[in-house]
Structure formats: C-alpha cells, structure tokens
C-alpha cells in the first residue's frame, strides 16, 4: 500500500510505532521489540507502507551516529585504563571462539565454505546500539559489567570495521593499488591521519569553539550534533565507517566541561532517531524465506543466545571476575549486530553469498535481538535462577573484581553507605567530618574510584546480586544506609538485610511520601526524604526572617542572618553559651525555626541545628559571631562517650527499693538517667510515670549518657538495683 509521499509515509510509520509502543507498555514488553514489530508490519512483509528505505535509513543512520557519539562522550580515561585489558581479551577471545564454532555449525547445516565464513563472521559481532539502549533504560551503563560490556563491544565494532574494509577492498580495490593488502594499508593510513586531525582539533580548536557557543544551550547542542555527523561522514568518505567517526567525535568532547549537559540534552533526540533504526531493521525481514530457513535459523539463534554468553562468561571467569559479572556481561552479546547485516549485504553484492544466506542472517538477527532483549531486561532474575551452576565459571578467589575494593575498617563500622552518587557522597563527607567510620558500596567503578581518592574504604557491590549481603561486614556495622532513590533497589536492600539477620538499623532514601510510607511499612528504621526536606528548608530560607531584616536604615550597625549548620559546636547550646567574647555587643534579635519566629530569645533559649539567627552589631562583631557559630564539633568531642546507652537493673526480692516510686528513687535527679520501661513478669510498662511504684522482681530499663549510666552502675544504688547481665557499661 504505497503512500503519496515520504512525509505521509513517515507519519504512518510513527503512528504504527506509537500504537504498538503503547500496547507494549500495557503488556510490559520491551519497546525495542515493539519497534521491530512495527517495522515488520510497515515493511514489504506487512502493510507495504515502506516503499523506499531511503528516508527511514537516513534517519536511522543519524540516530546511530548520535548513539555512538554519546557513548564516546561518556568514555572516561580512567575507565579505559581499568577495563582495557579485560575488554580487549574478552572481545578478541569471543570473536575467535564464536567464529570458529559458528563456522563448524554453518558447514554442518550444509552451507558452502564461503557462505559459512560469512555466517560465522555475522554471528561473531553483537549490537552496541541495542545493548547501550537496554542498559541505559535499566540505569546499568555505569555498572562494572555494563562498562566492561561496552568496552568489548567497541573492540568488536573495531574488528567489524576492519572486516568491512577488507571486504570492500577485496571487491573493488583502491585506485592505483597493486593488491588488496595494499588497499587495506591505505585505508588504515587514512584512519591514522583522520585520528591525528581529530586529536589536533580536540587539543587546539574544539574547547575554544565550545566555550564561544556555551552562551546558548541550543547552539551548543547543534554544534555537538553537527560535529558527530561531520566526523561520521568523514569516516564514511575515507573508507572505514560513520560509526567510528561519530564515536571519535564523542571522545573528543569527553574531557570538556560540557559532556554531562550534552549527553542529557541529546538523549531524547537519540532515542527518537534510533526508533527508525529498529523500524528499518524490522522492515527488511523477508517472510517468504522463513519457511525454508526456519531450521538453520533456530540452530544458529540458539548458538548466539546460549553459547556466546557462555564464551564471555568463561573468559571473564578465567580473568578473575565473579560469575555474576561475567554472566550479565555475557548476556549483552546474545544477538548479532547491524554490522553483521551490513557485511552480509556487502557479500551479497560481491556475489560471495546467495540471497538465501542473506535471508538466513537477517532472520537470525531479528530472532536474537528479540531474545536477547528479554535476556538483558530480566538478567537479574535469570542469574538468581542459575546462580549455583554458574559458580563453575568462577575462580575460588576472583582477584580482578576484588581489586575494585579498598580495605575496609579493621574494627567496627558506624555506617555501610550503599550508593556513592551525589547524595551518598554528600552524606559520606559529613560522616567523615564528624569522625564516623564508614564503608562505601557502589556498582559504578568511577564512583568507587572517587570514594577511594577521598580515603573512604569502598566495596564493589550491586544490590540486585543475591550474594550482595554476604560480602558486607554486617556483623561490624551499626547502620546500613541506602542512598538511591529507586524503590525496587531500596526494597531489595531491606530484604537482603532481613535475610542476613542484620541486627543493626537500616535507613533508606525516598523520592516521595508514597515511597517513604512503603519503606516504613516494610520495616526501615529511618527514611530520608531529600526532596521534601530540601523544599521545606528552602521555604524557611525564603520566609519569615527575610522580612525582618531592615532596609534603608542608616545606623552605624549591620544586620546579618546566620544559619547554624548541623554538626556545629553551637547546636544544642543556649544563647548564653554560643557567642564568643570577640562578638560582644552583637545581639540576637530573633530565631527562625521551621517556619516559626521566636523574637527576642532569652539567655536560656536553646539553639538547634538549622536555626537561622537574625543578629545586629558591627560588621566586625557579626563576622566573628558567624565564624564562631559555624565551628564544627570536633570528632574527639563526638566520640567522647556522650552517646546514649541503655542499662537494665534488676530489683531483687528484699531490697528496700521495692515499694518506692520512681520519683522517690530519683535516678534522674541523682545521675541524669531516665527510666523508660519496666519488665514486670510478662508485662512491659512503657514510659512509666514518676508515681509508678517499683516492685520486687522488676527489671528497670534506664537510658542516659554513657558517663551517667556508668556512674549510676558504680554507685551505691547499684547495690540495691543489681545490673542485669553485662548491661551496665562498667
């Protein structure tokens, strides 16, 4: 059903893709699958809407260029150094083993030698485009296995480009060259020259040009797209590939300050244009050949879906990675690449293979893309199902993966911090500032590197790994804190802690109140709400005290609003105690707290963290006051024994304490210790009042500072109230 023009054709294709995409969301199917189905439906095998692949293919190629540009944009030199060896070994090893086994299978299926060679080469390569899209959707591009997978997929792409160059020169030869070998050398020489020019431009021109354009985000984004497409076109014209050129364009901007902004701004455009790649791929399926090729296609597809991941798993296991990392990385190669189809099309044009072989490779491509999409999306549950037999591929000591870790604390750990992103690293900084011991856990090697540089002991770990909790020093920890604002990850973390019998406390981070309620219901001890808390703080900052600062007052004094930060030495002290002698003469006019203003606070008014003090005085007095109010409480004071502890005291039969009230006993008056509960037979009395009568056989639960409880336990009262077990910190 041909349509009037290209615009109407694209409109119809987008309508089909949108409808199938909405259906896929309702059925919880991957969008890639639905877009491939849209291509099949719109192509010659379906409604015949796609009359010519020209416009669709052009949009698809721009999308591919943008995808590889963004991959290059996110390439970190530290990442290259850390995963380079494993990426190279896994990429080349997978190519060698897959092509060798694939050749034997193809010959066994009755293909000619040359046809079998093409099929083996096609099976070797995997799709960087599809893997990056799926891992990006799962937020796992920054994980260790994700970064390794991208590394060896790039190695495969380079090998595919070399294969294309060789086949092109075999078919046509370079003008004036005496042999295909010379033609290959000429193309490689062009690539070296091209790379040199890009390096020179990156060093001398690109940073200045980007700086000149950064006043307009639109111009900066336009420049990035143009740069990607221009270098992609340059690669195409010089005889290697547009994918390599676009990737180099991204790498050239990876060291600039604009990389994150550009990546975020171009992500939507990339996803839209990649839609046409999947539609174009689906539209090329020729259903007329399916019947004759179904048997060979099934055999080859099973090899790609099962054997290729196992090859990667075995190689990574030998190199010292855990079975889970190798398995998840291996699943990313369980499909064939767009390069496979390009190489097959080139072979068909050169007369090396028959249309039936081309159809077979296309069918395997579509089948494995369908299958691998589900394997990658459900990789976590799949690993949990196969975890035990997959241990065969893991060394007893996976040293290379363990090298991601830094030595932990020898003694107890105050906090195990799961997640070292922006929020997590901020929490880590304040914990270190207050002298707390912590262990940072993340699945992003770059986040671990940054934490290690700050002196934080770190451990590689992924909450979705069923063995995650087993590698944590839970017996040493008081708190486990999850900083990711992802519901499934937080609930998985809480489940792991319960499964491991963690006796400490768990804190989770919620993106909204609904999540906070779910975490509390699931058993979290504390829920952080950074967005809600920050919004409340912002409102406090904008209101109340701002309206009290006088304007247009020509006195020889100044007004200043000073916030008491959390962890400051002034926090918790009275107005009488917080101002230093150097600020004598400065006066606190008001204190704003949680939206309420306390005017003219007295000398006994207690200052809390987050309070905003409106002060008047000379400039020098106010400067001294602000510096003093921001002095942090020293770590030695934080760890001086002033933390609260709980003691249990038994009232033995015959003691003269029995029959007295708590008020008469006077523990709070004598020692600063409060009774917060009483065990009486099978009864528990919570927060007993001062008139509660103590009975023989009672066990009192008392709380106070460590020093106060210690003094109480050593006093004469402890002769009447016998410490229960080792409850008193003597």
C-alpha positions in Angstrom: 0.0 0.0 0.0 2.3 2.8 -1.2 1.6 6.3 0.2 1.7 9.6 -1.7 5.0 10.9 -0.3 7.7 10.4 2.2 6.1 12.7 4.8 2.9 10.8 4.8 4.9 7.6 4.9 6.9 8.7 8.0 3.6 9.8 9.7 2.0 6.4 9.1 5.1 4.6 10.4 5.2 6.8 13.5 1.5 6.1 14.2 2.1 2.4 14.0 5.2 2.6 16.2 3.3 4.7 18.8 0.3 2.3 18.8 2.5 -0.8 19.2 4.7 1.0 21.8 1.6 1.8 23.9 0.5 -1.8 23.6 3.9 -2.9 24.6 3.9 -0.8 27.7 0.5 -2.2 28.7 1.8 -5.7 28.1 5.1 -4.8 29.8 7.1 -5.7 26.7 10.4 -4.0 25.7 9.9 -1.1 23.4 12.7 -2.4 21.1 10.6 -5.5 20.4 7.5 -3.4 19.6 9.5 -1.1 17.3 10.9 -4.2 15.4 7.3 -5.4 15.1 6.3 -2.0 13.8 9.0 -2.3 11.1 7.8 -5.8 10.1 4.2 -4.6 10.0 5.0 -1.5 7.9 7.5 -3.3 5.7 7.0 -5.3 2.5 6.2 -8.4 4.6 3.2 -6.5 6.2 1.2 -3.5 5.0 3.9 -2.4 2.5 3.9 1.2 3.8 7.7 1.5 3.4 8.1 1.9 -0.3 11.7 3.0 -0.1 14.2 2.7 2.7 15.9 5.9 1.8 14.4 8.4 4.2 14.0 5.8 7.0 17.6 4.6 6.6 18.9 8.2 6.7 17.2 9.0 10.0 18.4 5.6 11.4 22.0 6.4 10.4 21.8 9.8 12.1 20.5 8.0 15.2 23.3 5.5 15.2 25.8 8.3 14.9 24.3 10.2 17.8 24.2 7.0 19.9 27.9 6.3 19.3 28.7 10.0 19.9 27.1 9.8 23.3 29.0 6.6 24.1 32.2 8.3 23.2 31.2 11.4 25.2 30.9 9.3 28.3 34.2 7.5 27.8 36.5 8.1 30.8 40.3 7.7 30.5 40.3 6.1 34.0 37.7 3.6 32.7 39.9 2.7 29.7 42.9 2.1 31.9 40.9 -0.2 34.3 38.8 -2.2 31.9 41.0 -2.0 28.8 42.7 -5.4 29.4 39.5 -7.3 30.1 37.7 -5.6 27.2 40.4 -6.5 24.8 40.8 -10.1 25.9 37.1 -10.7 26.1 36.3 -9.0 22.8 39.1 -10.8 20.8 38.5 -14.1 22.6 34.8 -14.1 21.9 35.5 -13.3 18.2 37.9 -16.2 17.9 35.8 -18.8 19.6 32.5 -17.7 18.2 33.7 -17.5 14.6 35.4 -20.9 14.8 32.4 -22.7 16.3 30.0 -20.8 14.1 31.9 -21.9 11.0 31.6 -25.6 12.1 27.9 -25.2 12.7 27.3 -23.4 9.4 29.2 -26.1 7.5 27.2 -28.8 9.3 24.0 -27.1 8.1 25.1 -27.6 4.5 26.3 -24.1 3.6 29.2 -23.6 1.2 32.6 -22.7 2.6 32.4 -19.1 1.6 28.7 -18.8 2.8 29.7 -20.5 6.1 32.5 -17.9 6.5 30.1 -15.1 6.1 27.6 -16.6 8.6 30.4 -17.2 11.1 31.5 -13.6 10.8 27.9 -12.4 11.2 27.4 -14.4 14.3 30.6 -13.0 15.9 29.5 -9.4 16.2 27.0 -8.0 18.7 25.0 -4.8 18.6 26.4 -1.9 20.6 23.3 0.1 19.7 20.9 -2.3 21.3 23.0 -3.1 24.3 23.6 0.6 25.1 19.9 1.3 24.7 18.8 -1.5 27.0 21.4 -0.9 29.7 20.6 2.8 29.6 16.9 2.0 30.2 17.9 -0.2 33.1 20.3 2.5 34.5 23.2 0.0 34.4 25.5 1.6 31.9 27.7 2.7 34.8 27.8 -0.7 36.5 31.0 -2.7 36.3 29.6 -5.3 33.9 28.0 -2.6 31.8 31.3 -0.7 31.4 33.1 -4.0 30.6 30.4 -4.9 28.1 30.7 -1.5 26.3 34.4 -2.0 26.2 34.4 -5.3 24.5 31.6 -4.3 22.2 33.7 -1.4 21.0 36.6 -3.9 20.4 34.1 -5.9 18.3 33.0 -2.8 16.4 36.6 -2.0 15.5 37.1 -5.6 14.3 33.9 -5.3 12.2 35.1 -2.1 10.7 38.4 -3.8 9.7 36.4 -6.7 8.2 34.3 -4.2 6.2 37.5 -2.5 4.9 39.0 -5.9 3.9 35.8 -7.0 2.1 35.4 -3.6 0.3 39.0 -3.7 -0.9 38.6 -7.4 -2.0 35.6 -6.4 -4.0 36.8 -3.2 -5.6 40.4 -2.5 -4.7 41.8 1.0 -4.1 42.7 3.0 -7.2 46.4 2.6 -8.1 47.0 -0.1 -5.6 48.6 -3.4 -6.6 46.9 -5.7 -4.2 44.1 -5.9 -1.6 46.7 -5.9 1.2 48.0 -2.5 -0.1 44.4 -1.3 -0.2 43.9 -2.2 3.4 47.1 -0.4 4.4 45.9 2.7 2.5 42.6 2.7 4.4 44.3 2.2 7.7 46.7 5.0 6.9 43.7 7.3 6.2 42.3 6.3 9.6 45.6 7.2 11.3 45.6 10.6 9.5 41.9 11.1 10.4 42.6 10.3 14.0 45.6 12.7 14.1 43.5 15.5 12.7 40.7 14.9 15.3 43.3 14.9 18.1 44.8 18.2 16.9 41.3 19.8 16.6 40.4 18.5 20.1 43.6 20.0 21.5 43.5 23.4 19.8 40.1 24.2 18.4 37.2 22.4 19.9 37.5 23.7 23.6 37.6 27.3 22.3 34.7 26.8 19.9 32.6 25.2 22.6 33.4 28.0 25.0 32.3 30.6 22.4 29.0 28.8 21.9 28.1 27.9 25.6 26.1 31.1 26.0 23.3 29.3 24.1 22.4 25.7 25.0 20.7 25.4 21.6 23.8 26.3 19.7 26.0 24.0 21.9 23.6 21.1 21.2 23.5 22.0 17.5 27.3 22.1 17.4 27.5 18.7 19.1 25.1 17.1 16.6 26.9 18.7 13.6 30.3 17.6 15.0 29.1 14.0 15.3 27.6 13.8 11.9 30.5 15.6 10.2 33.1 13.2 11.6 30.7 10.3 10.8 30.5 11.5 7.2 34.3 11.9 7.2 34.8 8.3 8.3 32.4 7.1 5.6 34.2 9.1 2.9 37.6 7.8 4.0 36.5 4.1 3.7 36.1 2.9 7.3 32.7 3.8 8.9 30.5 6.6 10.0 30.1 4.8 13.4 33.9 5.1 14.1 33.8 8.8 13.1 30.9 9.6 15.4 32.5 7.7 18.3 35.7 9.7 17.9 33.6 12.9 17.9 32.2 12.0 21.3 35.6 11.0 22.6 37.0 14.4 21.5 34.4 16.2 23.8 34.6 13.8 26.7 37.2 15.8 28.5 35.3 19.1 28.3 33.0 20.5 31.0 30.0 20.2 28.7 29.9 16.4 28.4 27.2 15.8 31.0 25.0 18.7 29.7 25.3 17.5 26.1 24.6 13.9 27.0 21.5 14.8 28.8 20.3 17.2 26.1 20.8 14.8 23.2 19.4 11.7 24.9 15.8 12.4 23.8 16.8 13.1 20.2 19.0 10.0 20.1 16.1 7.8 21.3 13.7 9.3 18.7 16.1 8.7 15.8 17.0 5.2 17.0 13.3 4.3 16.6 13.9 4.4 12.8 16.9 2.0 13.1 14.7 -0.7 14.7 11.9 0.0 12.2 14.3 -0.2 9.3 15.7 -3.5 10.6 12.3 -5.0 11.1 11.1 -3.9 7.6 13.9 -5.9 6.0 12.6 -9.2 7.2 11.5 -11.3 4.2 8.8 -13.7 5.5 8.8 -15.6 2.1 12.1 -17.2 3.1 11.2 -18.0 6.7 9.8 -21.5 5.9 12.9 -22.8 4.2 15.3 -21.2 6.7 13.4 -21.9 9.9 15.5 -24.9 10.9 19.0 -23.4 10.4 17.8 -20.1 11.9 16.7 -21.8 15.1 20.0 -23.7 15.4 22.1 -20.6 14.8 19.9 -18.4 17.1 20.3 -20.9 19.9 24.0 -20.8 19.5 24.0 -17.0 19.7 21.6 -16.8 22.6 23.3 -19.5 24.7 26.9 -20.3 23.6 28.1 -16.7 23.0 27.2 -15.6 26.6 28.9 -18.8 28.0 32.1 -18.0 26.0 32.2 -14.5 27.6 31.4 -15.9 31.0 34.3 -18.4 30.7 36.8 -15.8 29.6 35.9 -13.4 32.3 35.9 -16.1 34.9 39.5 -17.0 33.9 40.5 -13.4 34.2 39.3 -13.2 37.8 35.7 -11.9 37.7 32.8 -13.2 39.7 30.3 -15.4 37.9 27.5 -12.8 38.2 29.6 -10.1 36.5 30.6 -12.5 33.7 27.1 -13.7 33.2 25.5 -10.3 33.0 28.2 -9.1 30.6 27.9 -12.3 28.6 24.1 -11.7 28.0 24.9 -8.5 26.2 26.5 -10.4 23.3 23.4 -12.7 22.8 22.4 -11.1 19.5 24.1 -10.3 16.1 24.9 -6.7 15.1 23.8 -4.3 12.4 27.4 -4.8 11.2 26.5 -8.4 10.6 23.7 -7.4 8.2 26.0 -4.8 6.5 28.7 -7.4 6.0 26.1 -9.9 4.7 24.7 -7.3 2.3 28.2 -6.5 1.0 28.9 -10.2 0.5 25.6 -10.5 -1.5 26.6 -7.5 -3.6 30.0 -9.0 -4.3 28.4 -12.3 -5.3 30.0 -14.2 -2.4 26.7 -15.4 -0.9 23.2 -16.2 -2.2 20.0 -14.4 -1.3 19.0 -17.4 0.9 22.1 -16.9 3.0 21.4 -13.2 3.4 17.8 -14.1 4.4 19.1 -16.6 7.0 21.4 -14.0 8.6 18.6 -11.4 8.7 16.2 -13.9 10.3 18.8 -14.8 12.9 19.4 -11.1 13.5 15.7 -10.4 14.2 15.3 -13.6 16.3 18.3 -12.9 18.5 17.5 -9.2 19.0 14.0 -10.3 20.2 15.5 -13.0 22.5 18.5 -11.0 23.9 16.2 -8.0 24.8 14.3 -10.2 27.2 17.6 -11.8 28.5 19.1 -8.5 29.3 16.0 -7.0 30.8 15.4 -10.0 33.1 19.1 -10.7 33.7 18.7 -10.4 37.5 16.0 -13.0 38.0 17.7 -15.2 35.4 21.0 -15.1 37.3 19.3 -15.9 40.6 17.8 -19.0 38.9 21.1 -20.2 37.5 23.5 -18.9 40.2 24.6 -22.3 41.6 25.7 -24.0 38.3 27.3 -20.7 37.1 29.7 -20.8 40.0 31.6 -23.4 37.9 32.9 -20.5 35.8 34.3 -18.5 38.9 37.7 -18.8 40.4 37.9 -19.5 44.1 39.3 -16.0 44.6 38.1 -13.6 41.9 41.1 -11.3 42.3 40.5 -8.9 39.4 37.0 -8.0 40.6 38.1 -7.8 44.2 40.7 -5.3 43.1 37.8 -2.8 42.8 37.5 -2.9 46.6 39.6 -1.0 49.1 40.5 -2.4 52.5 37.7 -2.0 55.0 37.8 -0.8 58.6 39.6 -3.2 60.9 37.2 -2.6 63.8 33.5 -1.6 64.0 31.8 0.4 61.2 29.3 3.1 62.1 27.7 3.2 58.6 27.7 1.0 55.5 26.7 3.5 52.8 25.1 1.9 49.8 25.4 4.3 46.9 28.2 6.9 46.4 26.4 9.2 44.0 25.8 12.9 44.6 23.6 12.4 47.7 25.6 9.5 49.0 28.9 11.2 48.6 27.5 14.2 50.4 26.4 12.0 53.4 29.9 10.4 53.4 31.5 13.8 53.6 29.5 14.9 56.6 30.0 11.5 58.3 33.8 11.8 57.8 33.7 15.4 59.1 32.1 14.1 62.3 34.6 11.4 62.8 32.4 8.4 61.9 33.7 5.2 60.4 32.1 4.1 57.2 32.2 1.7 54.2 31.1 2.9 50.8 29.4 0.5 48.4 28.6 1.1 44.7 28.4 -0.7 41.4 30.0 2.2 39.5 33.8 1.8 39.3 34.1 5.5 38.8 32.2 6.3 42.0 34.4 3.8 43.8 37.5 5.5 42.4 36.3 8.9 43.7 35.4 7.5 47.1 38.8 5.8 47.3 40.5 9.1 46.5 38.8 10.7 49.5 40.1 8.0 51.8 36.8 6.1 52.1 37.0 2.3 52.3 35.0 1.1 49.3 33.5 -2.2 48.2 32.1 -3.1 44.8 28.5 -4.4 45.1 25.2 -4.5 43.4 22.0 -4.7 45.5 20.3 -6.9 42.9 23.0 -9.5 43.3 21.6 -12.3 45.6 25.1 -12.6 47.2 25.3 -8.9 47.9 24.6 -9.1 51.6 27.1 -11.9 52.1 30.0 -9.8 51.1 29.2 -6.9 53.5 30.8 -6.8 57.0 27.3 -6.7 58.6 28.5 -8.0 62.0 30.7 -4.9 62.4 28.1 -2.3 61.3 25.6 -0.3 63.3 23.8 1.2 60.3 23.2 0.3 56.6 22.1 3.3 54.6 20.6 3.1 51.1 21.0 6.5 49.2 19.5 5.5 45.8 16.0 7.0 45.2 14.9 3.8 43.4 12.1 1.9 45.0 13.0 -1.6 43.8 16.6 -1.2 44.9 15.7 0.0 48.3 13.2 -2.7 49.0 15.8 -5.3 47.7 18.4 -3.9 50.1 15.9 -4.1 53.0 15.0 -7.7 52.1 18.7 -8.6 51.9 19.4 -7.2 55.4 16.4 -9.2 56.8 17.6 -12.3 55.0 21.1 -12.0 56.5 19.8 -11.3 60.0 21.3 -7.9 60.3 20.9 -6.7 63.9 21.7 -3.0 63.2 19.4 -0.4 61.7 18.5 0.4 58.1 17.9 3.8 56.6 16.5 4.3 53.1 16.1 7.3 50.8 12.6 8.1 49.3 11.8 10.2 46.3 8.3 11.0 47.6 6.0 10.5 50.5 4.4 7.4 48.9 7.8 5.7 48.8 8.6 6.8 52.4 5.3 5.2 53.6 6.2 2.0 51.8 9.7 1.8 53.3 8.4 2.4 56.8 5.8 -0.3 56.3 8.4 -2.7 55.0 10.5 -2.2 58.2 13.0 0.7 57.5 14.1 2.3 60.8 14.6 5.8 59.2 13.5 7.2 55.8 15.3 10.1 54.3 13.3 12.5 52.1 15.8 14.7 50.5 13.5 16.4 48.0 10.8 17.1 50.6 13.3 18.2 53.3 15.1 20.4 50.9 11.9 22.1 49.8 10.9 22.7 53.4 14.3 24.2 54.1 14.0 26.4 51.0 10.7 27.8 52.2 12.2 28.5 55.6 15.1 30.3 53.9 12.7 32.4 51.8 10.2 33.4 54.5 10.0 34.9 58.0 13.5 36.2 58.9 13.9 37.7 55.4 11.1 40.1 56.2 12.6 41.2 59.5 15.9 42.5 58.0 15.5 46.3 58.0 16.1 48.2 54.7 17.3 51.8 54.2 18.5 52.1 57.8 21.4 54.5 58.2 22.8 53.3 61.5 26.5 52.5 62.1 25.5 48.9 62.7 24.8 45.9 60.4 22.2 43.1 60.3 23.0 39.6 59.4 21.1 36.3 59.1 23.3 33.4 60.2 22.3 29.7 59.9 23.5 27.3 62.5 24.7 24.2 60.4 24.1 20.7 61.5 27.2 19.5 63.4 28.2 22.9 64.6 29.5 23.2 68.2 26.8 25.8 68.9 24.0 23.4 68.1 22.2 22.3 71.2 23.6 25.1 73.4 21.9 28.1 74.9 22.1 31.7 73.6 24.2 32.5 76.7 26.9 30.0 75.7 27.2 30.3 72.0 28.6 33.8 71.4 32.4 34.3 71.8 33.9 37.3 73.6 35.1 38.8 70.2 31.4 39.3 69.3 30.5 41.1 72.5 28.0 43.8 71.6 26.3 41.7 68.9 22.7 40.8 69.8 20.3 38.0 68.6 17.1 39.8 67.7 15.2 36.6 66.6 15.5 32.9 65.8 13.6 31.4 62.9 12.9 27.7 63.3 10.7 25.5 60.9 8.7 28.5 59.8 8.1 30.0 63.3 9.9 33.1 64.5 11.0 33.4 68.2 11.5 37.1 68.9 14.0 38.4 71.5 15.1 34.9 72.7 16.3 34.9 76.3 19.7 33.7 77.6 18.4 30.2 78.3 16.9 29.8 74.8 18.4 26.6 73.2 19.7 26.8 69.6 19.1 23.8 67.3 20.8 22.8 64.1 19.2 24.6 61.1 18.1 27.6 63.2 18.5 31.0 61.5 19.7 33.8 63.8 18.9 37.4 63.0 21.7 39.4 64.6 22.6 43.1 64.9 26.0 44.6 65.6 29.1 46.0 63.9 30.4 44.3 60.8 33.4 43.0 62.8 31.2 41.7 65.6 28.9 39.9 63.2 31.8 38.4 61.2 33.3 37.0 64.5 29.9 35.7 65.5 29.3 33.9 62.2 32.8 32.3 62.2 32.2 31.0 65.7 28.7 29.7 65.1 30.0 27.7 62.1 32.8 25.9 64.0 32.2 22.2 63.7 32.0 20.0 66.8 35.4 18.2 66.9 35.4 14.5 66.3 37.0 13.9 69.7 34.0 15.6 71.3 31.7 13.5 69.2 33.3 10.3 70.4 33.9 11.3 74.0 31.4 8.9 75.5 28.4 11.3 75.4 26.3 8.9 73.2 23.2 7.4 74.9 23.3 3.9 76.2 20.7 1.6 77.8 21.1 -0.3 81.1 18.9 -2.9 82.7 18.7 -3.1 86.5 17.1 -5.9 88.5 15.2 -5.2 91.7 16.0 -8.2 93.9 13.5 -9.5 96.5 14.1 -7.9 99.9 15.7 -4.7 98.5 14.5 -1.6 100.3 13.9 0.0 96.8 10.8 -2.1 96.4 7.7 -0.2 97.3 9.2 3.2 96.3 8.1 5.3 93.4 10.4 6.3 90.6 10.2 9.8 91.8 11.4 8.7 95.3 14.2 6.6 93.7 15.4 9.8 92.0 17.7 8.3 89.3 17.1 11.3 87.0 17.9 13.8 89.8 21.0 11.9 91.1 22.6 10.8 87.8 20.7 12.3 84.9 19.4 8.8 83.9 15.8 8.2 82.9 13.7 5.0 83.4 12.0 4.4 80.1 10.5 1.0 80.8 9.8 -1.7 83.3 9.7 -5.5 82.7 7.3 -7.0 85.3 6.6 -10.7 84.9 5.2 -10.9 81.3 4.1 -7.3 81.3 6.0 -4.4 79.7 5.3 -0.9 81.1 6.4 1.7 78.6 7.4 5.2 79.7 6.3 4.8 83.3 5.3 7.9 85.2 7.1 9.3 88.3 4.4 7.8 90.6 4.9 4.3 89.3 5.7 2.0 92.3 8.7 -0.3 92.0 8.1 -3.9 92.9 10.4 -6.7 93.8 11.4 -8.7 90.7 11.0 -5.7 88.4 13.7 -5.0 85.8 14.1 -1.3 85.1 15.2 -0.2 81.7 17.2 3.1 82.0 18.7 5.4 79.4 21.3 8.2 79.7 24.7 9.2 78.5 27.4 6.6 78.7 29.1 8.5 81.6 25.9 9.0 83.5 24.9 5.3 83.3 28.4 4.2 84.2 28.4 6.4 87.3 24.9 5.1 88.3 26.1 1.5 87.9 29.1 2.1 90.1 27.1 3.9 92.8 25.5 2.7 96.0 22.2 2.4 94.1 23.6 -0.5 92.1 23.9 -2.4 95.3 20.1 -2.3 95.6 19.5 -2.5 91.8 21.6 -5.3 90.5 22.8 -4.9 86.9 21.2 -7.4 84.6 24.0 -9.5 83.0 26.6 -7.1 81.4 24.0 -4.4 80.7 25.8 -1.7 82.6 28.9 -0.3 80.9 31.3 -0.7 83.8 
